[in-house]
Amino acid sequence: MESGQDWHTESYKGMEVHVTALPHERDSSRWDYTVRIAQPGDDSTSESELTAESGDDADYPTRDAAVEAGFIKGYTMIDELLS
């Protein structure tokens, strides 16, 4: 990932969910997200084994909407990991 991205972090079930929103590749008025799941205290820019991206079929109208969707995806990933 590029440095300088605006990462948002929340704790969830003993893990940290890191989310950043990026302008969509083909439409700068739409947004995508990237999610990283890490152990508490790990740097959000470090490589993570658990990552997700919104992809071309799930873009969002605002940066905040993309971040919110990213956290929902991150929580779902953790729930699946722990089940």
NUGUVEX-272519 format. One record per residue (C-alpha): residue in one letter; chain; x, z, y. Coordinates in steps of 0.001 Angstrom, whole numbers, always signed. Example, Ala and Ser with C-alpha at 12.3 -4.5 7.8 and 13.67 -1.06 7.14 Angstrom:
% NUGUVEX-272519
SITE a A +12300 +7800 -4500;
SITE s A +13670 +7140 -1060;
//
This chain:
% NUGUVEX-272519
SITE m A +0 +0 +0;
SITE e A +1041 -550 +3535;
SITE s A +2246 +2431 +5484;
SITE g A +291 +3366 +8582;
SITE q A -3120 +3136 +6926;
SITE d A -5720 +5693 +7961;
SITE w A -6152 +7753 +4789;
SITE h A -8973 +10308 +4501;
SITE t A -8657 +13099 +1931;
SITE e A -11183 +15416 +302;
SITE s A -10856 +17840 -2594;
SITE y A -13216 +17401 -5533;
SITE k A -13194 +19359 -8809;
SITE g A -9538 +20308 -8477;
SITE m A -8347 +16812 -7595;
SITE e A -7774 +15026 -4284;
SITE v A -9618 +11848 -3378;
SITE h A -7770 +9648 -869;
SITE v A -9724 +6805 +761;
SITE t A -8758 +4182 +3310;
SITE a A -10877 +1407 +4801;
SITE l A -9459 -2062 +5436;
SITE p A -10943 -5106 +7172;
SITE h A -12348 -7561 +4631;
SITE e A -9947 -10419 +3880;
SITE r A -12396 -13219 +4741;
SITE d A -14694 -11566 +7292;
SITE s A -13131 -9171 +9807;
SITE s A -16564 -7752 +10701;
SITE r A -16896 -6351 +7142;
SITE w A -14881 -3570 +5474;
SITE d A -13458 -2812 +2026;
SITE y A -11994 +430 +703;
SITE t A -9164 +1608 -1505;
SITE v A -9363 +4901 -3419;
SITE r A -6568 +6946 -4957;
SITE i A -7090 +10016 -7107;
SITE a A -4197 +12478 -7139;
SITE q A -3175 +16015 -7916;
SITE p A -3519 +18409 -4961;
SITE g A -613 +18076 -2559;
SITE d A +402 +14556 -3623;
SITE d A +962 +12152 -736;
SITE s A -1926 +9685 -233;
SITE t A +561 +6818 +39;
SITE s A +2178 +7592 -3332;
SITE e A +1362 +5350 -6256;
SITE s A -1490 +6693 -8351;
SITE e A -2592 +5916 -11887;
SITE l A -6242 +6181 -10835;
SITE t A -7119 +3676 -8121;
SITE a A -10093 +1535 -7189;
SITE e A -10955 -1092 -4602;
SITE s A -14365 -2208 -3413;
SITE g A -13650 -5878 -4127;
SITE d A -15263 -8980 -2676;
SITE d A -18797 -8184 -3859;
SITE a A -19059 -4758 -2201;
SITE d A -18125 -4954 +1444;
SITE y A -19489 -2682 +4160;
SITE p A -20656 -3178 +7761;
SITE t A -18505 -400 +9277;
SITE r A -15265 +1415 +8592;
SITE d A -17177 +4716 +8172;
SITE a A -19533 +3162 +5615;
SITE a A -16555 +1900 +3595;
SITE v A -14900 +5339 +3657;
SITE e A -18142 +7020 +2560;
SITE a A -18555 +4529 -300;
SITE g A -14925 +5102 -1270;
SITE f A -15470 +8839 -1601;
SITE i A -18569 +8251 -3742;
SITE k A -16494 +5970 -5993;
SITE g A -13703 +8551 -6139;
SITE y A -16093 +11353 -7123;
SITE t A -17546 +9123 -9851;
SITE m A -14053 +8359 -11176;
SITE i A -13245 +12084 -11391;
SITE d A -16589 +12872 -13066;
SITE e A -15876 +10187 -15688;
SITE l A -12342 +11472 -16197;
SITE l A -13538 +15042 -16757;
SITE s A -16484 +14198 -19021;
//
